[in-house]
Amino acid sequence: FIMNVFFKYPQSTIILVSILVSLKLVAKFIFSIPFFVFLLWSAPLIVYAFLLRSLDIRYFQTFAFLLLIYFMFASLRVFGMSTPAVIDIFIFVFIVFLFINVALAPKKIRSI
């Protein structure tokens, strides 16, 4: 059941993006991140969430590449600190979930 929901495109991707942006919003208030930095961080995710509604494989592939950049920055906050914040760990985990979801999307879309 969970696998069918996790790979239901584009709804699952939009849900994961909204959870990720919500987690970053919580982190914004915890760590006093400037609003401009929050917008700079979340804008590409939101734009791609709307682009992915068309189920174009190229959008999924470029979004997976963009998520690798997010992964690198999140891994610095999780593995580069002696005691990482719990919210940073959640953000890191959801970036990994979103990457798996997006990376496997072209195969699932082609089979439709």
N, C-alpha and C positions, 0 to 999 in steps of 0.2 A: 504493500500500500504506500509506504513512504517513498519508495523508488518511483512509483507512478506519479506521485505528486511532485517530487523533486525534479523530475525531467519533463514536466508539462510546460511547454514553451508557448508564449513568452511570460505566462503568469508567474511561474516559479522564479524566473529571473527578476521580474519587477518586485516581487515580494522580498527577495534577498537584497536587492538594492535598497529598498525602503527600510529594511531592518538595519542595513549597514549605515545608511545616512542617519537614521535615528540614534544608533550607537555613537556615531561621531558627534551628533548634537549633544548627547549626554556628556561626552568627553569634553566638548567645548565649554560647558558650564563647570565641569569639575576642574579642568586645568586652565581656565580663563583664556582659551584660544580666541584670538581676534576673529570677529565675524567675517572679515574679508578672507582670512585663511580658511575658515570653514566653507565659505562659498567656493573658493578656489579648489578645495578638496572635493566637494560634493557635486559641483556643476557637471564635470564630465560623466559622472555616474548617472545623474539624472537625464542628461542629454541622450546617452546611450540606452537608457531604459526605454525612452520613447522611440528611438530608432529601431530597437530590437523587436518592436511590435510588428514590423513588416516581415519578420522571419527571413531576412536576407543573410545568407551564410557569411558574407564579407563583413557585415557588422559584428557578428559574433566573434569572428577571428580577430578583428582589430580590438574589440573589447577585451578579449583574452590577453592580448599583448599589453593593453593599458593596465589590466589587473596585475600583471607582473611587476609593473612599476609601483603600484600600491603595495604589493606584497613585499617588495624590497624595503620601502619606508616603514611598513608595519613591523617587519622582522627586526629592524634596527631598534624600534621602541620596545619590542618584547625581549629579544635576545641580547641587546646591547646594554640593558640595564641590569643591575644586580637584583633588584626587586621590582619587576614590572607591575604596572597597575592592572587590576582585573579587567577594566574596560578595554585596555589595549590588547589583552589576550583575547577577549571576545571579538574585537574588531579584526584581529589577525585570523581567528578561526572563520569568521564570516567571509573574509576575503578569499580564504582557501575554498570554502564551500561555493562561493560565487564563481571562482575560477573553474572548479570542476564542472559546475553547472554549465558555464558558457563554453568550455573547451569541448564538452561532449555534445553540444547542441547541433553542430553541422551533421553529425552522423544520424542523429534522431530526426532532424528536419528532412534529410534526404530520403529517409525511409517512409516518410508520410506520403 
